[in-house]
């Protein structure tokens, strides 16, 4: 599944609630999930780490949907040719 497809899936599932919640609250949820991912990594619990990565990605895509950002296009624009600073693959900075 492509990133654009993941973003569309999240939009179909959650957009109405995300829109009502607004940018600030969606951003806070994203930050909270990043914290939960950090705790899972510190504990070294593989299943929790995987679940929290999924949650972080879902909230990132939700926030992007509310803001009207195509995450795949934005990513490719910045990183599609390699490192944005040196252009290297791998980075030579």
N, C-alpha and C positions, 0 to 999 in steps of 0.2 A: 504494500500500500504506500502510495506517495504521500508526502507531507500535506499536499493540497487536499487529498482525499481524507486524511485524518482530520484536518481542519473543518472540512465540510461535515464529517460525521459528528464532531463536537457541536457544530452550529445547529445541525438538525436536531440534536438531542437536547441542548441546553440554552440555545440563544435567547429564547423568550425570557427565561429567568435571569440570564446573565445581563441582558439589556436593562431589565428592571432594576437589577442590583447596581449597575453603573460601573464606571471605570475604577473609581477609588476602591470600592469593596472587592471587585474582582482582582485588583492588584494586591490587596491585602491577603486574599485567599492564596494567590500565587506565592507570595512571600512566606506565608505559613507553611505551605507545602515544601518549599525549599528548606525551611527549618526542619521539617520532619524527615526529609531526605538526608540532611546533615546528621541528624541523630541516628538514623538507620545505618549510615556509613560508619559512624563511630562505633556502633555496637557490632558491626560486621555481620549483620543478619541478611543473608542473600535475598530471601523472599520479600522482606520488608523493603530492601533497597529497590528491588524491581518494581514493587507496588508504588513506592514513592516517586520513582522516575516516571511512571505512567501518570501519576497525579500531577506532577510538575508540568509534564507536557500537556496534559488536558487543560490545566488552568492557564498556561501560556497561550494555548490556542483559543481558549475562551476569551481571554483579554484581547488578543489580536482581532477576534471576530467583532467584539464590541467597538474596537477602535478602527475597524475597517482595513486592517493590515493583512496582506497575503504573505504569510510567514515564509513559504517556499520561495516566492519571488524576491523577498527582502534578503533572505539568506544567500540565494544565488547571486544577487546583485553585489553583495559584499564579499562573499567567499568563493564564488563560482570559478574564479581564475586562480585560486590558491590564496596564500597569505595576502591580506590587503596592503601590507606595508612593503614587502619585498617581491611579491608575486610568486614566491617559491612553493613548490610541492616536492619535498617538505620545505617548511619555512627555514630560511637561512638568516633570519634576523639575529 
